[in-house]
Amino acid sequence: MLKITFNSVLIVILFCVFMFLSYKIWLSENGFNRLLYLEGLVREEETINKNLVAGNLAMSFEVESLKNDESLIEYSARSDLGMIKKNETYYQFS
């Protein structure tokens, strides 16, 4: 006859709990696969943020240059806005 002891029942119960938790970790929709997916999204967002930070640094450098250098302001006004000084003649060839 099969002898069932407290220890064997406890081992079976613990094994069942372990299997249930393993299922939740590996196979459920909020398990390990979801974790990997979210980590990939985080890496993508970090890359986007790094690019935006680099763009912000370039813009802040340009702003500081425009604040401190009048010849750069004049160049920017002439090239971007088409401004000319008094007594200058503007010729456009096409």
MODELLER restraints for C-alpha pairs under 7 A, 6 or more apart:
rsr = mdl.restraints
at = mdl.atoms
rsr.add(forms.Gaussian(group=physical.xy_distance, feature=features.Distance(at['CA:24:A'], at['CA:31:A']), mean=6.17, stdev=0.5))
rsr.add(forms.Gaussian(group=physical.xy_distance, feature=features.Distance(at['CA:25:A'], at['CA:31:A']), mean=4.48, stdev=0.5))
rsr.add(forms.Gaussian(group=physical.xy_distance, feature=features.Distance(at['CA:25:A'], at['CA:32:A']), mean=5.76, stdev=0.5))
rsr.add(forms.Gaussian(group=physical.xy_distance, feature=features.Distance(at['CA:26:A'], at['CA:32:A']), mean=5.30, stdev=0.5))
rsr.add(forms.Gaussian(group=physical.xy_distance, feature=features.Distance(at['CA:66:A'], at['CA:72:A']), mean=6.13, stdev=0.5))
rsr.add(forms.Gaussian(group=physical.xy_distance, feature=features.Distance(at['CA:66:A'], at['CA:73:A']), mean=5.66, stdev=0.5))
rsr.add(forms.Gaussian(group=physical.xy_distance, feature=features.Distance(at['CA:77:A'], at['CA:83:A']), mean=5.80, stdev=0.5))
rsr.add(forms.Gaussian(group=physical.xy_distance, feature=features.Distance(at['CA:78:A'], at['CA:84:A']), mean=6.42, stdev=0.5))
